[in-house]
Amino acid sequence: MTDDTTTTDESTAKRAVVLLSGGMDSATAAAEAHNRGYEIYALHTSYGQRTEDRELECARRLADELDAADFLRIETGHLAAIGASSLTDDDLEVADADMDSEEIPTSYVPFRNANLLAMAVSYAEANDCDAVFIGAHSEDFSGYPDCRPAFFEAFEQVVDVGTKPDTEISIEAPFVEWSKTDIAERGVDLEVPYEHTWSCYRENEPACGTCDACAFRLQAFQNIGVRDPITYAERPSYVGE
């Protein structure tokens, strides 16, 4: 009798693939999914980005902290081979933060989220998952076209027509209308271990403090009056900029 009950519980539990980069946004998305009652299947991709070793280390630690049911790392070089991003091409410089710019930054990896979501949906369908979570937010889609709400809505339609008839997988971007500050505040509430996350585009240790990713992260923590727990080469003030 006990065995039958256990089987039923396991078969009806909600499952979600979380694209877990190791950064603060994906860590908070994973914590949000866990808080909503999903069993976590963590998917981490290494695609030739400058800080891939540190990101992998952080993603593994976060998956352990969340007691993830599975951790899958996919190593792919095609995005680096395609190039055209300062994250993957050593000939392109990672620019200092320009927080007011509306231009697409050099750190944009062409159509990256479509590539990552496609892998995540495959992983989700293979494991009977109900959702795929991604940590994109409003300050991303001002510069990255594949972080916009319309993109996720369209991709969910692709999932509907491109999977088995009985497959139902939602694309969840819980912070897509939120600011980085909103995410930091929510993560603190959820007790996300931000000391085990990495956002810097340039360095594995210490974080530079001046690239776009560092600047928006530092500003978010400064806005909520919490000290970012990772180590920086410098900590400029970004409040009010």
Secondary structure as the mmCIF struct_conf table of DSSP 4:
data_model
#
loop_
_struct_conf.conf_type_id
_struct_conf.id
_struct_conf.beg_label_comp_id
_struct_conf.beg_label_asym_id
_struct_conf.beg_label_seq_id
_struct_conf.end_label_comp_id
_struct_conf.end_label_asym_id
_struct_conf.end_label_seq_id
HELX_RH_AL_P HELX_RH_AL_P1 THR A 2 THR A 12
BEND BEND1 ALA A 13 ALA A 13
STRN STRN1 ARG A 15 LEU A 19
BEND BEND2 GLY A 22 GLY A 23
HELX_RH_AL_P HELX_RH_AL_P2 MET A 24 ASN A 35
TURN_TY1_P TURN_TY1_P1 ARG A 36 GLY A 37
HELX_LH_PP_P HELX_LH_PP_P1 TYR A 38 TYR A 38
STRN STRN2 GLU A 39 SER A 46
BEND BEND3 GLY A 48 GLY A 48
TURN_TY1_P TURN_TY1_P2 ARG A 50 THR A 51
HELX_RH_AL_P HELX_RH_AL_P3 GLU A 52 GLU A 65
TURN_TY1_P TURN_TY1_P3 LEU A 66 ASP A 67
BEND BEND4 ALA A 69 ALA A 69
STRN STRN3 ASP A 70 GLU A 75
HELX_RH_AL_P HELX_RH_AL_P4 HIS A 78 ILE A 82
BEND BEND5 SER A 85 SER A 85
TURN_TY1_P TURN_TY1_P4 SER A 86 THR A 88
TURN_TY1_P TURN_TY1_P5 ASP A 90 ASP A 91
BEND BEND6 LEU A 92 LEU A 92
HELX_LH_PP_P HELX_LH_PP_P2 GLU A 93 ALA A 95
STRN STRN4 ASP A 96 ASP A 96
HELX_LH_PP_P HELX_LH_PP_P3 ALA A 97 ALA A 97
TURN_TY1_P TURN_TY1_P6 MET A 99 ASP A 100
BEND BEND7 GLU A 103 GLU A 103
HELX_LH_PP_P HELX_LH_PP_P4 ILE A 104 PRO A 105
TURN_TY1_P TURN_TY1_P7 THR A 106 SER A 107
TURN_TY1_P TURN_TY1_P8 PRO A 110 PHE A 111
HELX_RH_AL_P HELX_RH_AL_P5 ARG A 112 ALA A 126
TURN_TY1_P TURN_TY1_P9 ASN A 127 ASP A 128
BEND BEND8 ASP A 130 ASP A 130
STRN STRN5 ALA A 131 PHE A 133
HELX_RH_AL_P HELX_RH_AL_P6 SER A 138 PHE A 141
TURN_TY1_P TURN_TY1_P10 SER A 142 GLY A 143
HELX_RH_3T_P HELX_RH_3T_P1 PRO A 145 CYS A 147
BEND BEND9 ARG A 148 ARG A 148
HELX_RH_AL_P HELX_RH_AL_P7 PRO A 149 GLY A 162
BEND BEND10 THR A 163 THR A 163
TURN_TY1_P TURN_TY1_P11 PRO A 165 ASP A 166
STRN STRN6 SER A 170 GLU A 172
TURN_TY1_P TURN_TY1_P12 PRO A 174 GLU A 177
HELX_RH_AL_P HELX_RH_AL_P8 LYS A 180 ASP A 189
TURN_TY1_P TURN_TY1_P13 LEU A 190 GLU A 191
HELX_RH_3T_P HELX_RH_3T_P2 TYR A 194 HIS A 196
BEND BEND11 TYR A 201 ARG A 202
BEND BEND12 ASN A 204 PRO A 206
STRN STRN7 ALA A 207 ALA A 207
BEND BEND13 GLY A 209 GLY A 209
STRN STRN8 CYS A 211 CYS A 211
HELX_RH_AL_P HELX_RH_AL_P9 ASP A 212 ILE A 224
TURN_TY1_P TURN_TY1_P14 GLY A 225 GLY A 225
BEND BEND14 ILE A 230 ILE A 230
STRN STRN9 TYR A 232 TYR A 232
BEND BEND15 ALA A 233 ALA A 233
TURN_TY1_P TURN_TY1_P15 VAL A 239 GLY A 240
#
